[in-house]
Amino acid sequence: MAESRTSTVESPSGAEAAQARYRLMRLSRRFEETVHEQFHEGNVPGPLHLSIGQEAVAVGAISPLRVSDAVLSTHRGHHHCLAKGAKADRLMAELLGREPGYSRGRGGSMHVAIPDIGLLGTNGIVGAGIPIATGAAYGMQAQGRDDVTVCFFGEGATGTGAFGESLNIAALWKLPLVFICENNQYVELTPQSVHVAGEIHRRGESFGMPGVKVDGNDIDEVLAAVGDAVARARAGEGPTMIEAVTYRWFGHYAGDKAAYRESDEVEQWRAKDPLVRSRAKLDAAVADELDASAEAEIQAALEFALNSPITGPDSLALDHLATT
Ligand SMILES: Cc1ncc(C[n+]2csc(CCOP(=O)(O)OP(=O)(O)O)c2C)c(N)n1
């Protein structure tokens, strides 16, 4: 398989790579802010789950990966798609129900799969990506590849049966797999404190794999932990369970006013903005340029999507028939 890295992040170390990671976080933030506006304009024909505030987890975790490594995502997956190398314009087109979208505008944000770049799917079923990731990692191992699979899920998914089953198999067979729980504190409308027993990262330890808890709003901490886990997986030493503690700034879905949260809680987390923390480590003029370049890419993506044909019924039947 190809040894090249994901197209958006060239290298896990060095000043240029740090800048690329920051730009990707800014691009992800602006992507979702823009799609959110389009949702309220009535231009997004489907549900929308935003992960604004969680950018450091996706970008930090995917930075150590190659194109040939696999990523399994969730219903909250735009950042994962962009970090793995999805083009902002085609992703925007998908969410806006346009023909050039990755699934011709028919899947929306919960059905994005781009196998050429190792994105094996966002997923609307809570926890469903976990056994798929386990199968993908088994496939890599069986083929003798040194590629790894990274599987994202929310803390709600840790309550599913497939979570425990997958951790067990992954540990037994020493699969090249990194489990990443994005603990954003809420399971739909329910605080995790009344939904999740014990400490999530320690559940890995009970299966004999390392369990690591990181500040999910600190990209360098995420990068270091996932980098170690990926190296361990590539070396045939098996899976790692990582819990990245973070927060989603908006409601569970676009339109959810999140009245179940106290406003000072939201403010406390906004003060830990992963973008502000990353930006502070860069030269301000360089960061300004990166912000402007991300903004230009998003505006071009929006223009592309809005100027593309809306997906129509004409090709619906034939698209789903196999031809010989
Ligand atoms: C199997 C299944 N049960 C219930 C739902 C409805 N549902 C959608 S998202 C969600 C909560 C997910 O919480 P979590 O896994 O913590 O992810 P987060 O939304 O916090 O990112 C639920 C219960 C679903 N999509 N799939």
The ligand as a Gaussian input file, in Angstrom:
#p B3LYP/6-31G(d) Opt

LIG

1 1
 C      -28.033000       2.237000      18.146000
 C      -28.540000       3.656000      18.271000
 N      -29.228000       4.002000      19.360000
 C      -29.672000       5.288000      19.513000
 C      -29.436000       6.211000      18.530000
 C      -29.896000       7.662000      18.702000
 N      -28.715000       8.482000      18.997000
 C      -28.107000       9.211000      18.050000
 S      -26.751000       9.991000      18.640000
 C      -27.002000       9.402000      20.193000
 C      -26.083000       9.766000      21.329000
 C      -24.675000       9.491000      21.013000
 O      -23.857000       9.928000      22.076000
 P      -22.316000       9.711000      21.988000
 O      -22.012000       8.330000      21.521000
 O      -21.744000      10.106000      23.300000
 O      -21.839000      10.677000      20.839000
 P      -21.963000      12.252000      20.767000
 O      -23.324000      12.537000      20.167000
 O      -21.820000      12.760000      22.157000
 O      -20.870000      12.696000      19.883000
 C      -28.109000       8.586000      20.233000
 C      -28.565000       7.889000      21.449000
 C      -28.727000       5.781000      17.386000
 N      -28.434000       6.629000      16.395000
 N      -28.244000       4.528000      17.290000

